[in-house]
Amino acid sequence: MKVALIPGDGIGKEVMAEGKKVIDAVSEKLNFEISWNEYNFGAERYLKEGKTLTEDDLKELSKNNAIYFSAIGDTRVKPGILEKGILLAMRFYFDEYINLRPIKFFEGVQEILKNKKNIDFYAVRENTEDFYIGIGSNEAKKKHKDEFEILRTIYNVKFNLDIESDKDEIAYQIGILSRKGCERIIRYAFELAKRKNFDLVTGVDKANVLNFYAVWRKIFDEISKDYINDKIKSEYLYVDAAAMFFVLKPERFKVLAIPNMFGDILTDLGAGICGSLGTAASGNINPKGVSMFEPIHGSAPDIAGKGIANPVGQILAGAMMLDELKKSDAANLMIKAVEYVLKEGKVRTPDLGGSAKTADVGNEVIKKIKEM
Ligand code: ATP
């Protein structure tokens, strides 16, 4: 298997070294081979060469089976340039329409919600549609025309907007949901539940106020019928109720299917209730294409270079990648080893109240993998 390695900036480089080390250890133990192709995309290259990701870079990346990414960002680069030019560029080029976020509490991490250790579910966030397609304006005048064209692998849409208002300044944003876009993400959520032996999929929307989510709900309903024989139940929740249950009763969730914008918010809430930015991972997935796996934290310039960043999110992103590459045994072994190390509590980085270095955590996880 060929895997693209993009360590990026700041603590990205430090935690990536541990993620790679752990994957190498597990692949050696379970007898499979990963060949790494490392790329220097990130702030340093942007500052030197003025490039984020070129068409050639994307073609080069597409030769890999998956992308193992860490973090980009640098105080010398205007916010948004690297995110748009690298992260979003990859997401759209490879049509990574699924944002998969395990929401899992690890024993040993400080509890945020009292007596709520039993948090273990998946948020499946749609990654390409909704209000995030870039159709909007914050400077529409009294009489105003706007044209937008959305070109996607699954459809093209053109909007010609004639805006007339009796006030000087209005702002607007338009969201799109397509049948195909809803179908493919909702089906992924049900398939994930089936693969993981979960018995509940929760569809989230706000169909009572925002009309277009009725399509999401209708398609959720249609697809759920295909899984009745698999004993997977389904339910809908409005996003406001879902947010409340994230805090009051997170143990009720198994898999959630969430449109883009609400997913953005709920997945961060999910990371919050699990207590640490340093331990959460995320996958940007196209099951038939090149998927990308990353920790949810950024480049954290404040602690970069000190060797104290928590590498657990990066290691768990590696486990997600192996799971998607059909190496579930390897993925489970990595997760078990991380769980063990966190619970034992001897080797923890300062963000979790310990004094260990980034590399100590990687080494300890490898030790456990070898012992198991
Ligand atoms: P970016 O702009 O790249 O998102 P950021 O510093 O604004 O970077 P994060 O990196 O996501 O945002 O994190 C915010 C803070 O949380 C960091 O400044 C750091 O103190 C802490 N933090 C984030 N990730 C880790 C980690 N893996 N280990 C320890 N602390 C972390």
Residues whose N, C-alpha, C, O or C-beta is under 5 A from the ligand:
A	BS01	ATP	I72 G73 L277 G278 I296 H297 G298 S299 A300 P301 D302 I308 A309 N310 D351
